[in-house]
Amino acid sequence: MTAGNRTLEKEKAQQSCREETPLLIAAKMGVAEMVEKILNKFPVAVQDMNSENKNIVLLAVENRQTGIYQLLMNRKILGDSVFRQLDNQGNSALHLAATFGEYRPWLIPGAALQMQWEIKWYRFVKKSMPPHFFVRCNDKDETPKEIFTNTHKELIKEGREWLTKTSESCSVVAALIATVAYATSATVPGGVSQGSGKPVFEDKIQFQIFAISSLVALCFSVTALVFFLAILTSRFEEYDFEMDLPKKLLLGLTSLFTSIASILISFCSGHFFILIDELRTAAYPIYAVTCLPMTFFAIVQLPLYFDLIWAIIKKVPQRSYKKTSH
C-alpha cells in the first residue's frame, strides 16, 4: 500500500469519525452508561444518524449490542419511529440482525452454539418489529429471512461438522460403557446359593450398590447412545440449532457422565468382595484413584456442558468484547 493510499484511508476514517456523534459511537461500542446519560440530557439525540442513515437502533443491532438494544426498548420516551429506521440500502433493523459478518461477537464458544445465539438474536429483534417488516425487501430485493439463510450457510456447515465429530466420539465411549455395563449387570459377585438360588451377598450393602449402579450404567449409556445417534441422523436445518440439537447434546452428555460414574461405582463395589478383610481398608485409596479418569473427563467436558446449559437458558444472547469489528 502506497503512502498516498494510506493517507486517503486515514482521511476517510477521520471523516467517518467526525460524521458519527458520541451517542452513535457509544451505541456501536456497547457503552450503555454513556448512551443512557446522553439520552437523559439530550433526548433529541436519539434522532442522530451517520452517513449511512443508521441511527442508534440500527448500529446496536448491526454490532450485536444486546445491552444497548434492551436499554432502548425499555425507554418509554422513545417513539416507534427509531425502530423503523432504514439505512441507505433499505435495510431495517431486522435485515441487520439477520446479517452474519466475519467476526464472532457472541460470548459463547463453538460454531453450533454461535448459530443458536444468532437465531435467538434474530428472533429477539423480530419481536420488536412491526409484522410488515418481516417480509420487507431492501434495495437488493432481499427479505430478512433470505439474508439470514444466505449469510449463515458457512456457520451451519461448521456447526454440523462440530456436532458430528462430538457425537461420534461420545457414541464410541457410550457404546463401550454399554457393553461393559451389560456384562457387569449379568454377573453376580460371589455366585448364588445352591439351595435357594439367591445371591450369596444379597444382604451386603456393597452388593446392592453393585446391582443398582450396574443397571444405572447400562440404562444411561444406552440413553446417551440414542441421543448421540439422534444428532448424527438429524437434518441439521438452521432452526434445529436453536433448541433441538443443543438439548440432545446436553441430554446425551448428562447421560454419558452418569453412566461413567455408575460403571466406576459398580466396579469398585463388585471388586470389594474379592479382597480379604485386612486389605479392604487399604483399597479405598485405590478406588479413589480409579475415579480419576472420570474426573479428568469431566474437567475437560464440563466447560462445554455449562456452555450448553447457559446457551439454552439465556433468552437474549450476550455480546463478547474480546473481539470487535472495529
TADASUL-V341731 format. One record per pair of residues at least 24 apart in sequence whose ideal C-beta (glycine too) atoms are under 10 Angstrom apart, sorted by the first residue. I is the first residue (numbers start at 1). GAP is how many residues later the second one is. Records with the same first field share a line. If there is no record, write none. Layout:
BEGIN
I: GAP ; GAP
END
This chain:
BEGIN
15: 36
16: 34 ; 35 ; 36
18: 33
19: 30 ; 31 ; 32 ; 33
20: 28 ; 29 ; 30 ; 31 ; 32 ; 34 ; 39
21: 24 ; 27 ; 28 ; 29 ; 35
22: 26
23: 24 ; 25 ; 32 ; 33 ; 36
24: 24 ; 25 ; 26 ; 30 ; 31 ; 32 ; 34 ; 35 ; 36
25: 25 ; 34 ; 301
26: 30 ; 33 ; 34 ; 39 ; 42
27: 27 ; 28 ; 29 ; 30 ; 31 ; 32 ; 33 ; 34 ; 35 ; 36 ; 38 ; 41 ; 42 ; 44 ; 45
28: 26 ; 28 ; 31 ; 32 ; 34 ; 35 ; 37 ; 40 ; 296 ; 297 ; 298
29: 30 ; 34 ; 36 ; 39 ; 292 ; 295 ; 297
30: 30 ; 33 ; 34 ; 35 ; 36 ; 37 ; 38 ; 39 ; 75 ; 289 ; 291 ; 294
31: 34 ; 36 ; 37
32: 28 ; 33 ; 34 ; 35 ; 36 ; 37 ; 38 ; 39 ; 40
33: 34 ; 38
35: 25 ; 30 ; 32 ; 33 ; 36 ; 37 ; 40
36: 32 ; 35 ; 36 ; 39
39: 32 ; 33 ; 36 ; 38 ; 39
40: 35 ; 37
43: 32 ; 34 ; 35
46: 26 ; 29 ; 31 ; 32 ; 33 ; 35 ; 36
47: 32 ; 34 ; 35 ; 38
49: 36 ; 38 ; 39
50: 37 ; 38
51: 37
52: 35 ; 36 ; 37 ; 39
53: 32 ; 33 ; 34 ; 35 ; 36 ; 37 ; 38
54: 31 ; 32 ; 33 ; 34 ; 35 ; 37 ; 39 ; 42
55: 26 ; 27 ; 28 ; 30 ; 31 ; 32 ; 38
56: 26 ; 29
57: 24 ; 25 ; 26 ; 27 ; 28 ; 35 ; 36 ; 39 ; 68 ; 71
58: 24 ; 25 ; 27 ; 28 ; 29 ; 33 ; 34 ; 35 ; 37 ; 38 ; 39
59: 28 ; 34 ; 37
60: 33 ; 36 ; 65 ; 259
61: 30 ; 31 ; 32 ; 33 ; 34 ; 35 ; 36 ; 37 ; 38 ; 60 ; 61 ; 63 ; 64 ; 67
62: 25 ; 29 ; 31 ; 33 ; 34 ; 35 ; 37 ; 39 ; 263
63: 33 ; 38 ; 40 ; 42 ; 256 ; 261 ; 262 ; 263
64: 32 ; 33 ; 36 ; 37 ; 39 ; 40 ; 41 ; 42 ; 53 ; 54 ; 57 ; 253 ; 254 ; 255 ; 256 ; 260 ; 261
65: 40 ; 254 ; 256
66: 39 ; 40 ; 51 ; 54 ; 55 ; 58 ; 59 ; 248 ; 250 ; 251 ; 252 ; 253
67: 249 ; 251 ; 252
68: 251
69: 24 ; 28 ; 52 ; 55 ; 56 ; 59 ; 247 ; 250
70: 54 ; 58 ; 246
72: 56
73: 51 ; 52 ; 54 ; 55
80: 48 ; 49 ; 50
83: 42 ; 45 ; 46 ; 47 ; 50
84: 45 ; 46 ; 48 ; 49 ; 52
86: 47 ; 50 ; 52 ; 53
87: 51 ; 52
88: 51
89: 49 ; 50 ; 51 ; 53
90: 46 ; 47 ; 48 ; 49 ; 50 ; 51 ; 52
91: 45 ; 47 ; 48 ; 49 ; 51 ; 53 ; 56
92: 33 ; 37 ; 38 ; 41 ; 42 ; 44 ; 46 ; 52
93: 32 ; 33 ; 35 ; 36 ; 40 ; 51
94: 28 ; 31 ; 32 ; 34 ; 35 ; 36 ; 39 ; 40 ; 42 ; 49 ; 50 ; 51 ; 53 ; 54
95: 30 ; 38 ; 41 ; 42 ; 43 ; 45 ; 47 ; 48 ; 49 ; 51 ; 52 ; 53
96: 29 ; 42 ; 48 ; 51
97: 24 ; 25 ; 26 ; 27 ; 28 ; 29 ; 31 ; 32 ; 47 ; 50 ; 51
98: 24 ; 27 ; 28 ; 44 ; 45 ; 46 ; 47 ; 48 ; 49 ; 50 ; 51 ; 52 ; 53 ; 54
99: 43 ; 45 ; 48 ; 49 ; 51 ; 52 ; 53
100: 47 ; 48 ; 50 ; 51 ; 52 ; 53 ; 54 ; 55
101: 50 ; 224
102: 52 ; 223
103: 217 ; 220 ; 221 ; 222 ; 223
104: 51 ; 216 ; 218 ; 219
105: 212 ; 213 ; 214 ; 215 ; 216 ; 217 ; 218 ; 219 ; 220
106: 205 ; 211 ; 212 ; 213 ; 214
107: 200 ; 203 ; 204 ; 207 ; 210 ; 211 ; 212 ; 213 ; 214 ; 215
108: 199 ; 200 ; 202 ; 203 ; 206 ; 209 ; 210 ; 212
109: 194 ; 195 ; 198 ; 202 ; 211
110: 48 ; 49 ; 52 ; 53 ; 56 ; 136 ; 194 ; 197 ; 198 ; 201
111: 43 ; 44 ; 45 ; 46 ; 47 ; 48 ; 49 ; 50 ; 51 ; 52 ; 130
112: 43 ; 44 ; 46 ; 47 ; 48 ; 49 ; 50 ; 51 ; 54 ; 119 ; 124 ; 128 ; 129 ; 133 ; 134 ; 137 ; 196 ; 199
113: 46 ; 49 ; 128 ; 132 ; 133 ; 136 ; 191 ; 194 ; 195 ; 197 ; 198 ; 199 ; 204
114: 38 ; 41 ; 44 ; 45 ; 48 ; 127 ; 197 ; 203
115: 37 ; 40 ; 41 ; 43 ; 44 ; 45 ; 47 ; 48 ; 123 ; 124 ; 125 ; 126 ; 127 ; 130 ; 131
116: 43 ; 123 ; 124 ; 125 ; 126 ; 127 ; 129 ; 130 ; 192 ; 195 ; 196 ; 198 ; 201
117: 124 ; 125 ; 194 ; 197 ; 199 ; 200 ; 201 ; 202
118: 30 ; 33 ; 34 ; 37 ; 38 ; 41 ; 120 ; 123 ; 124 ; 199
119: 29 ; 33 ; 119 ; 120 ; 121 ; 122 ; 123 ; 124 ; 198
120: 122 ; 123 ; 191 ; 194 ; 195 ; 196 ; 197
121: 195 ; 196 ; 198
122: 25 ; 26 ; 30 ; 120
123: 116 ; 119 ; 192 ; 193
124: 191 ; 192 ; 193
148: 90
149: 89
152: 86 ; 89
153: 85
155: 83 ; 86
156: 80 ; 81 ; 82 ; 84 ; 85
157: 79
159: 77 ; 79 ; 81 ; 82 ; 86
160: 71 ; 74 ; 75 ; 76 ; 80 ; 81 ; 85
161: 75
163: 65 ; 68 ; 69 ; 71 ; 73 ; 77 ; 78 ; 82 ; 83 ; 85 ; 86
164: 67 ; 68 ; 70 ; 72
166: 62 ; 65 ; 83 ; 86 ; 87 ; 135 ; 138
167: 60 ; 61 ; 62 ; 63 ; 64 ; 65 ; 66 ; 67 ; 78 ; 81 ; 82 ; 85
168: 60 ; 61 ; 63 ; 64
169: 59
170: 54 ; 55 ; 57 ; 58 ; 61 ; 79 ; 82 ; 83 ; 85 ; 86 ; 131
171: 53 ; 54 ; 55 ; 56 ; 57 ; 58 ; 60 ; 61 ; 81 ; 85
172: 53 ; 56
173: 48 ; 51 ; 52 ; 55 ; 83 ; 86 ; 87 ; 124
174: 46 ; 47 ; 48 ; 49 ; 50 ; 51 ; 52 ; 53 ; 54 ; 55 ; 78 ; 81 ; 82 ; 85 ; 86
175: 46 ; 47 ; 49 ; 50 ; 53 ; 54
176: 45 ; 87
177: 40 ; 41 ; 43 ; 44 ; 45 ; 47 ; 48 ; 79 ; 82 ; 83 ; 85 ; 86 ; 87
178: 39 ; 40 ; 41 ; 42 ; 43 ; 44 ; 45 ; 46 ; 47 ; 81 ; 85
179: 39 ; 42
180: 34 ; 37 ; 38 ; 41 ; 79 ; 83 ; 86 ; 87
181: 32 ; 33 ; 34 ; 35 ; 36 ; 37 ; 38 ; 39 ; 40 ; 41 ; 78 ; 81 ; 82 ; 85
182: 32 ; 35 ; 36 ; 39 ; 40
183: 31 ; 35
184: 26 ; 27 ; 29 ; 30 ; 31 ; 33 ; 34 ; 78 ; 79 ; 82 ; 83 ; 86
185: 25 ; 26 ; 28 ; 29 ; 30 ; 31 ; 32 ; 33 ; 34 ; 81
186: 28 ; 32
187: 27 ; 79 ; 83
188: 82
189: 80 ; 81 ; 82 ; 83 ; 84 ; 85
190: 80 ; 83 ; 84
200: 73
201: 69 ; 71 ; 72
204: 65 ; 68 ; 69
205: 64 ; 67
206: 62 ; 63 ; 64 ; 65 ; 66 ; 67 ; 74
207: 62 ; 63 ; 65 ; 66
208: 61
209: 56 ; 57 ; 59 ; 60 ; 61 ; 63
210: 55 ; 56 ; 57 ; 58 ; 59 ; 60 ; 61 ; 62 ; 63
211: 55 ; 58 ; 59
212: 50 ; 53 ; 54 ; 57
213: 48 ; 49 ; 50 ; 51 ; 52 ; 53 ; 54 ; 55 ; 56 ; 57
214: 48 ; 49 ; 51 ; 52 ; 53 ; 55 ; 56
215: 47 ; 51
216: 42 ; 43 ; 45 ; 46 ; 47 ; 49 ; 50
217: 41 ; 42 ; 43 ; 44 ; 45 ; 46 ; 47 ; 48 ; 49 ; 50
218: 41 ; 44 ; 45 ; 48
219: 36 ; 39 ; 40 ; 43
220: 34 ; 35 ; 36 ; 37 ; 38 ; 39 ; 40 ; 41 ; 42 ; 43
221: 34 ; 35 ; 37 ; 38 ; 39 ; 41 ; 42
222: 33 ; 37
223: 28 ; 29 ; 31 ; 32 ; 33 ; 35 ; 36
224: 27 ; 28 ; 29 ; 30 ; 31 ; 32 ; 33 ; 34 ; 35 ; 36
225: 27 ; 30 ; 31 ; 34
226: 25 ; 26 ; 29
227: 24 ; 25 ; 26 ; 27 ; 28 ; 29
228: 24 ; 25 ; 27 ; 28
242: 69 ; 70
243: 68 ; 69
246: 61 ; 62 ; 63 ; 65 ; 66
247: 61 ; 65
249: 55 ; 56 ; 59 ; 63
250: 54 ; 55 ; 57 ; 58 ; 59 ; 61 ; 62
251: 57
253: 48 ; 49 ; 51 ; 52 ; 55
254: 51 ; 54 ; 55
256: 41 ; 45
257: 37 ; 40 ; 41 ; 44 ; 45 ; 48
260: 31 ; 33 ; 34 ; 37 ; 38
261: 30 ; 33 ; 34 ; 37
263: 31
264: 26 ; 27 ; 28 ; 29 ; 30 ; 31
265: 25 ; 26 ; 29
267: 24
END
